[in-house]
């Protein structure tokens, strides 16, 4: 039974994700655990009264646990009284049962992503996007796009990137003067830094890097690193007299810089976190 189907008096036997847990003291000085339980339908407050150290070892934030209990109405809100709790083998956990997932099948999203990358004609853009996706593939396909509100579910980052790519190709069909390859490539990887900024799909939180650096600067740094590994900044190693805009290596650097600029400016203005404002058509879009 899903959380949203429970009513006052419902007897509960099943697995739940521990979204949060706090050790508290009641009016008589006894210990209890205040728990937020979650499944794919929603969340519910729970209480493990007269809690023990064993309970604290079992009811841990970010874990899926087995619970036996009963739903009661307290202050007009449903609350689960936890009678028994036990650990669950995480190798057998289907996370989609406990955490919301993207509204599109993962295989479909991967196929769309591959098709978009294949459609990029500029070889430098394609190699750069391909390398970045390969570097972060394990996370990029399953990571949420935010802690809350903004695609905060399994594969939310991939879904957000795909829908942004959907938008960009439609805009390009109306405005042919826009560089489709640069815009599409930028749309796909613009939030890649969130794979480092966020902790993952379980009890998503900001990492140390996320708090101190943010996904914009992380993404720009990763793009610069990948571009250098691909030789896209070889122009900077040329003798000074050869560093002219007509040199073929300048175009490679220009592509990399424009892609970096799209990441740095994609929040639009400093008040929203972007260190620079968009200066190109592609960055504005």
C-alpha positions as CSV (number, residue, x, y, z in Angstrom):
1,X,0.0,0.0,0.0
2,X,1.3,3.5,-1.0
3,X,1.5,6.3,1.6
4,X,-1.1,8.3,-0.2
5,X,-3.6,5.4,0.1
6,X,-3.3,5.2,3.8
7,X,-6.0,6.4,6.2
8,X,-6.6,6.6,9.9
9,X,-6.4,3.1,11.4
10,X,-4.5,1.5,8.5
11,X,-2.2,-1.4,9.6
12,X,1.1,-1.1,7.8
13,X,3.5,-3.9,6.8
14,X,6.1,-3.0,4.3
15,X,9.3,-1.2,3.2
16,X,9.8,2.5,3.3
17,X,12.5,5.0,2.6
18,X,13.8,7.0,5.5
19,X,13.8,10.6,4.2
20,X,14.8,12.0,7.6
21,X,15.1,11.0,11.2
22,X,15.7,12.9,14.4
23,X,16.4,11.7,18.0
24,X,14.0,13.4,20.4
25,X,13.0,13.5,24.0
26,X,9.4,13.3,25.2
27,X,7.8,15.1,28.2
28,X,8.7,12.3,30.5
29,X,12.4,12.2,29.5
30,X,12.1,9.2,27.3
31,X,13.7,8.9,23.9
32,X,11.8,8.6,20.6
33,X,12.6,8.9,16.9
34,X,10.8,11.4,14.7
35,X,10.9,10.0,11.2
36,X,9.9,11.1,7.7
37,X,9.0,8.1,5.7
38,X,8.7,8.1,1.9
39,X,7.7,6.1,-1.1
40,X,7.1,7.1,-4.7
41,X,3.7,8.6,-3.9
42,X,4.7,10.9,-1.1
43,X,5.8,11.2,2.5
44,X,4.4,10.7,6.0
45,X,5.6,11.5,9.5
46,X,6.4,8.6,11.7
47,X,7.2,8.0,15.4
48,X,9.2,5.2,17.1
49,X,8.3,5.7,20.7
50,X,10.6,4.4,23.5
51,X,13.4,4.1,21.0
52,X,16.6,2.1,21.7
53,X,20.1,2.2,20.3
54,X,19.1,-0.8,18.2
55,X,16.3,1.3,16.7
56,X,18.7,4.1,15.9
57,X,21.0,1.6,14.1
58,X,18.1,0.4,11.9
59,X,16.2,3.7,11.3
60,X,18.8,5.6,9.4
61,X,18.4,8.5,7.0
62,X,18.8,7.4,3.4
63,X,18.0,3.8,4.1
64,X,15.1,1.6,3.1
65,X,13.7,-0.3,6.1
66,X,10.9,-2.7,6.8
67,X,8.2,-1.4,9.1
68,X,5.2,-2.7,11.0
69,X,3.0,-0.1,12.5
70,X,-0.4,1.7,12.5
71,X,-1.6,5.0,11.0
72,X,-3.2,7.4,13.5
73,X,-4.5,10.9,13.1
74,X,-2.7,13.4,15.2
75,X,-3.5,17.2,15.1
76,X,-5.5,16.5,11.9
77,X,-2.5,14.9,10.2
78,X,-1.8,11.3,9.6
79,X,1.1,9.8,11.4
80,X,2.6,6.3,11.4
81,X,3.2,4.7,14.8
82,X,6.2,2.4,14.2
83,X,5.9,-0.8,16.2
84,X,8.8,-2.8,14.7
85,X,11.6,-1.9,12.2
86,X,14.2,-4.0,10.4
87,X,17.0,-3.5,8.0
88,X,16.5,-4.3,4.3
89,X,19.2,-5.6,1.9
90,X,19.9,-2.6,-0.4
91,X,20.9,-4.9,-3.3
92,X,17.2,-6.0,-3.5
93,X,15.8,-2.4,-3.4
94,X,14.0,-1.0,-6.4
95,X,14.5,2.7,-5.8
96,X,11.7,3.6,-8.2
97,X,9.3,2.3,-5.5
98,X,10.5,4.9,-3.0
99,X,11.7,7.9,-5.0
100,X,9.9,9.7,-7.8
101,X,11.2,9.1,-11.3
102,X,11.3,11.1,-14.5
103,X,8.0,11.1,-16.5
104,X,9.7,9.4,-19.4
105,X,11.2,5.9,-19.7
106,X,15.0,5.8,-19.2
107,X,15.6,3.9,-22.4
108,X,13.6,6.4,-24.4
109,X,15.6,9.3,-22.8
110,X,18.9,7.6,-23.6
111,X,17.8,7.0,-27.2
112,X,16.8,10.7,-27.6
113,X,20.1,11.8,-26.1
114,X,22.1,9.6,-28.4
115,X,20.1,10.9,-31.4
116,X,20.7,14.5,-30.5
117,X,24.4,13.9,-30.0
118,X,24.6,12.1,-33.3
119,X,22.9,15.0,-35.0
120,X,25.6,17.5,-34.1
121,X,27.6,18.3,-37.2
122,X,30.5,20.2,-35.7
123,X,33.1,17.6,-34.8
124,X,34.6,19.7,-32.0
125,X,31.2,20.2,-30.3
126,X,30.4,16.5,-30.8
127,X,33.7,15.3,-29.3
128,X,33.4,17.6,-26.4
129,X,29.8,16.7,-25.5
130,X,30.6,13.0,-26.0
131,X,33.6,13.1,-23.7
132,X,31.8,15.0,-21.0
133,X,28.8,12.6,-21.1
134,X,31.3,9.6,-21.0
135,X,33.1,11.1,-18.0
136,X,29.9,11.4,-16.0
137,X,27.7,8.7,-17.6
138,X,26.9,6.7,-14.4
139,X,25.6,9.8,-12.6
140,X,24.2,11.8,-15.5
141,X,21.6,9.2,-16.3
142,X,20.2,8.8,-12.8
143,X,21.0,12.0,-10.9
144,X,18.2,14.4,-9.9
145,X,18.4,18.0,-11.2
146,X,17.9,19.6,-7.7
147,X,17.3,19.0,-4.0
148,X,13.7,20.1,-4.4
149,X,11.2,21.7,-6.9
150,X,13.3,21.5,-10.1
151,X,13.2,17.9,-11.5
152,X,14.0,16.5,-8.0
153,X,13.6,12.8,-8.9
154,X,15.5,9.9,-10.4
155,X,16.9,10.8,-13.8
156,X,15.7,14.4,-13.3
157,X,18.9,15.8,-14.7
158,X,18.7,13.7,-17.9
159,X,15.1,14.6,-18.3
160,X,15.7,18.3,-17.9
161,X,18.6,18.2,-20.3
162,X,16.5,16.3,-22.9
163,X,13.6,18.8,-22.6
164,X,16.0,21.7,-23.0
165,X,17.4,20.0,-26.1
166,X,13.9,19.6,-27.4
167,X,13.3,23.3,-27.0
168,X,16.6,24.4,-28.6
169,X,16.0,22.4,-31.9
170,X,12.6,24.0,-32.2
171,X,14.0,27.5,-31.6
172,X,16.7,26.8,-34.3
173,X,14.0,25.9,-36.8
174,X,12.6,29.4,-36.4
175,X,15.9,31.2,-36.1
176,X,18.3,29.6,-38.6
177,X,21.0,32.2,-37.8
178,X,21.6,30.4,-34.4
179,X,24.4,27.9,-34.3
180,X,22.4,24.8,-33.8
181,X,25.4,22.6,-32.9
182,X,26.7,24.9,-30.2
183,X,23.3,25.6,-28.7
184,X,22.3,21.9,-28.7
185,X,25.6,20.8,-27.2
186,X,25.3,23.5,-24.6
187,X,21.8,22.5,-23.7
188,X,22.8,18.9,-23.2
189,X,25.7,19.6,-20.8
190,X,24.8,22.9,-19.2
191,X,23.9,21.4,-15.8
192,X,26.5,18.6,-15.9
193,X,28.1,20.1,-12.7
194,X,25.0,18.9,-10.7
195,X,26.5,15.4,-10.8
196,X,29.1,16.8,-8.4
197,X,27.0,19.5,-6.7
198,X,24.4,17.0,-5.5
199,X,24.9,13.8,-3.4
200,X,22.6,11.5,-5.4
201,X,19.1,10.1,-5.6
202,X,18.9,9.1,-1.9
203,X,18.2,11.9,0.5
204,X,19.6,14.4,-2.1
205,X,21.7,17.1,-0.5
206,X,24.4,19.5,-1.5
207,X,27.9,18.1,-1.4
208,X,30.9,20.1,-0.1
209,X,31.7,21.1,-3.6
210,X,28.1,22.0,-4.2
211,X,28.0,24.3,-1.2
212,X,31.4,25.9,-1.8
213,X,31.5,26.0,-5.6
214,X,28.1,25.4,-7.2
215,X,27.2,23.5,-10.3
216,X,27.9,26.4,-12.7
217,X,31.6,26.8,-11.8
218,X,32.0,23.0,-11.5
219,X,30.5,22.5,-15.0
220,X,32.7,25.2,-16.5
221,X,35.8,23.7,-14.9
222,X,35.0,20.2,-16.2
223,X,34.3,21.5,-19.7
224,X,37.6,23.4,-19.7
225,X,39.5,20.2,-18.6
226,X,37.8,18.1,-21.2
227,X,38.4,20.7,-24.0
228,X,42.1,20.8,-23.1
229,X,42.4,17.0,-23.2
230,X,40.9,17.2,-26.7
231,X,43.5,19.8,-27.8
232,X,40.9,22.5,-28.2
233,X,43.1,25.0,-26.3
234,X,46.3,24.1,-28.3
235,X,46.0,27.6,-29.8
236,X,47.3,29.0,-26.6
237,X,50.6,27.1,-27.0
238,X,51.3,28.6,-30.4
239,X,54.1,31.1,-30.8
240,X,52.7,34.6,-30.2
241,X,53.2,35.6,-33.8
242,X,51.0,32.7,-35.0
243,X,48.1,33.5,-32.6
244,X,45.8,35.0,-35.1
245,X,42.1,34.5,-35.5
246,X,42.5,33.0,-39.0
247,X,44.5,30.1,-37.5
248,X,42.5,26.8,-37.6
249,X,43.2,26.2,-33.9
250,X,41.5,29.4,-33.0
251,X,38.2,28.0,-34.1
252,X,38.6,25.1,-31.8
253,X,39.3,27.3,-28.8
254,X,36.4,29.6,-29.9
255,X,34.0,26.6,-29.7
256,X,35.2,25.7,-26.3
257,X,35.0,29.2,-24.9
258,X,31.5,29.7,-26.3
259,X,30.4,26.4,-24.6
260,X,32.0,27.5,-21.3
261,X,30.2,30.9,-21.6
262,X,26.9,29.1,-22.0
263,X,27.4,27.2,-18.8
264,X,28.6,30.4,-16.9
265,X,25.7,32.5,-18.2
266,X,22.8,30.1,-18.2
267,X,21.1,31.5,-15.1
268,X,20.9,34.8,-16.9
269,X,22.2,37.3,-14.4
270,X,24.3,37.6,-11.3
271,X,21.3,37.7,-8.9
272,X,20.5,34.2,-10.1
273,X,24.0,32.8,-9.8
274,X,25.6,33.5,-13.2
275,X,29.1,35.2,-13.0
276,X,28.6,36.6,-16.5
277,X,25.5,37.6,-18.5
278,X,24.8,35.9,-21.8
279,X,26.6,37.6,-24.7
280,X,25.8,35.3,-27.6
281,X,22.6,34.3,-29.3
282,X,23.1,30.7,-28.2
283,X,23.7,31.7,-24.6
284,X,20.6,33.9,-24.6
285,X,18.5,31.0,-25.8
